[in-house]
Amino acid sequence: MPTQTTVAHRLHLLGQRSRAEDGIILPEILVSMLIFAIVAAGATTAVMGGLNANSITQNRVTTANVAQQALQQTRNLTTDQLAATPSATSSATIGAGKYTITRTVTFTPAGSTACPSSLATGTPHAAVVHVSVSGTGDHARTVAMDTVIAC
C-alpha cells in the first residue's frame, strides 16, 4: 500500500507540465505560417484562373453577338443593296473592345453577280453572306458566321 507521501508526490507530478508544453515555440509558428502561405497561394491561383476564364468567355460571347448583329443588319438589306456592296468592312467599339467586321456576299449559281430580276429561269438563286468579326486585346477571338438569303 502506497504511503501518503508517494500519493502526494504523484499528484504533484501530474499537476506539473513538461517544459515542451509551456508554450508555442518559434519552429511551430514558422511551420503554421508556411502552411497558411501555401493554402493562400493555392486559393489566389484558383481565383485568378476563374477571373481569366471569365474574361475569355465574355470576349467570346461579345464577339459572337457582334457577328450576329452584323448578320441581322445584312438580312435587313435588299438584294439590290447587297449586289451594290458585295464586300464591306466596318468597325465597332463595345466597352473597351474594338471589333473589325468583314462582310462578303456571293451569289448562286456560281458566277452570278446579283439576283436575277426575273426568276423564270427555273434555277434557284440566293445570296450567301459571310460575316467575320475579329476582336483586339489579350483574349481576341475571330468569329465567322454565314447565312443564305433567297432571291
Contacts in CASP RR format, 6 or more apart in sequence:
PFRMAT RR
TARGET T0000
AUTHOR 0000-0000-0000
METHOD contacts of the structure
MODEL  1
MPTQTTVAHRLHLLGQRSRAEDGIILPEILVSMLIFAIVAAGATTAVMGG
LNANSITQNRVTTANVAQQALQQTRNLTTDQLAATPSATSSATIGAGKYT
ITRTVTFTPAGSTACPSSLATGTPHAAVVHVSVSGTGDHARTVAMDTVIA
C
55 138 0 8 1.000
55 139 0 8 1.000
56 139 0 8 1.000
59 135 0 8 1.000
59 139 0 8 1.000
59 140 0 8 1.000
59 141 0 8 1.000
60 139 0 8 1.000
60 141 0 8 1.000
60 143 0 8 1.000
62 94 0 8 1.000
62 97 0 8 1.000
62 99 0 8 1.000
63 99 0 8 1.000
63 133 0 8 1.000
63 134 0 8 1.000
63 135 0 8 1.000
63 141 0 8 1.000
63 142 0 8 1.000
63 143 0 8 1.000
64 133 0 8 1.000
64 143 0 8 1.000
66 92 0 8 1.000
66 94 0 8 1.000
66 99 0 8 1.000
66 101 0 8 1.000
66 133 0 8 1.000
66 143 0 8 1.000
67 101 0 8 1.000
67 131 0 8 1.000
67 132 0 8 1.000
67 133 0 8 1.000
67 143 0 8 1.000
67 144 0 8 1.000
67 145 0 8 1.000
68 145 0 8 1.000
70 90 0 8 1.000
70 101 0 8 1.000
70 103 0 8 1.000
70 131 0 8 1.000
70 133 0 8 1.000
70 145 0 8 1.000
71 129 0 8 1.000
71 131 0 8 1.000
71 145 0 8 1.000
71 147 0 8 1.000
74 82 0 8 1.000
74 103 0 8 1.000
74 105 0 8 1.000
74 129 0 8 1.000
74 131 0 8 1.000
74 147 0 8 1.000
74 149 0 8 1.000
75 129 0 8 1.000
75 147 0 8 1.000
75 149 0 8 1.000
79 114 0 8 1.000
79 115 0 8 1.000
79 127 0 8 1.000
79 149 0 8 1.000
79 151 0 8 1.000
80 114 0 8 1.000
82 105 0 8 1.000
82 127 0 8 1.000
82 129 0 8 1.000
82 149 0 8 1.000
83 105 0 8 1.000
83 107 0 8 1.000
83 113 0 8 1.000
83 114 0 8 1.000
83 115 0 8 1.000
83 127 0 8 1.000
85 105 0 8 1.000
86 104 0 8 1.000
86 105 0 8 1.000
86 106 0 8 1.000
86 113 0 8 1.000
87 102 0 8 1.000
87 103 0 8 1.000
87 104 0 8 1.000
87 105 0 8 1.000
88 102 0 8 1.000
88 103 0 8 1.000
89 100 0 8 1.000
89 101 0 8 1.000
89 102 0 8 1.000
89 103 0 8 1.000
90 100 0 8 1.000
90 101 0 8 1.000
90 103 0 8 1.000
91 98 0 8 1.000
91 99 0 8 1.000
91 100 0 8 1.000
91 101 0 8 1.000
92 98 0 8 1.000
92 99 0 8 1.000
92 101 0 8 1.000
93 99 0 8 1.000
97 135 0 8 1.000
97 136 0 8 1.000
97 137 0 8 1.000
98 135 0 8 1.000
98 136 0 8 1.000
99 133 0 8 1.000
99 134 0 8 1.000
99 135 0 8 1.000
99 136 0 8 1.000
100 133 0 8 1.000
100 134 0 8 1.000
100 135 0 8 1.000
101 131 0 8 1.000
101 132 0 8 1.000
101 133 0 8 1.000
102 131 0 8 1.000
102 132 0 8 1.000
102 133 0 8 1.000
102 134 0 8 1.000
103 129 0 8 1.000
103 130 0 8 1.000
103 131 0 8 1.000
104 129 0 8 1.000
104 130 0 8 1.000
104 132 0 8 1.000
105 127 0 8 1.000
105 128 0 8 1.000
105 129 0 8 1.000
105 130 0 8 1.000
106 127 0 8 1.000
106 128 0 8 1.000
106 130 0 8 1.000
107 113 0 8 1.000
107 114 0 8 1.000
107 115 0 8 1.000
107 125 0 8 1.000
107 126 0 8 1.000
107 127 0 8 1.000
107 128 0 8 1.000
107 151 0 8 1.000
108 124 0 8 1.000
108 125 0 8 1.000
108 126 0 8 1.000
108 127 0 8 1.000
108 128 0 8 1.000
109 123 0 8 1.000
109 124 0 8 1.000
109 125 0 8 1.000
112 125 0 8 1.000
115 125 0 8 1.000
115 127 0 8 1.000
115 151 0 8 1.000
116 125 0 8 1.000
116 151 0 8 1.000
119 125 0 8 1.000
119 151 0 8 1.000
124 150 0 8 1.000
125 150 0 8 1.000
125 151 0 8 1.000
126 148 0 8 1.000
126 149 0 8 1.000
126 150 0 8 1.000
126 151 0 8 1.000
127 148 0 8 1.000
127 149 0 8 1.000
127 151 0 8 1.000
128 146 0 8 1.000
128 147 0 8 1.000
128 148 0 8 1.000
128 149 0 8 1.000
129 146 0 8 1.000
129 147 0 8 1.000
129 148 0 8 1.000
129 149 0 8 1.000
130 144 0 8 1.000
130 145 0 8 1.000
130 146 0 8 1.000
131 144 0 8 1.000
131 145 0 8 1.000
131 146 0 8 1.000
131 147 0 8 1.000
132 142 0 8 1.000
132 143 0 8 1.000
132 144 0 8 1.000
133 142 0 8 1.000
133 143 0 8 1.000
133 144 0 8 1.000
134 140 0 8 1.000
134 141 0 8 1.000
134 142 0 8 1.000
135 141 0 8 1.000
135 142 0 8 1.000
END
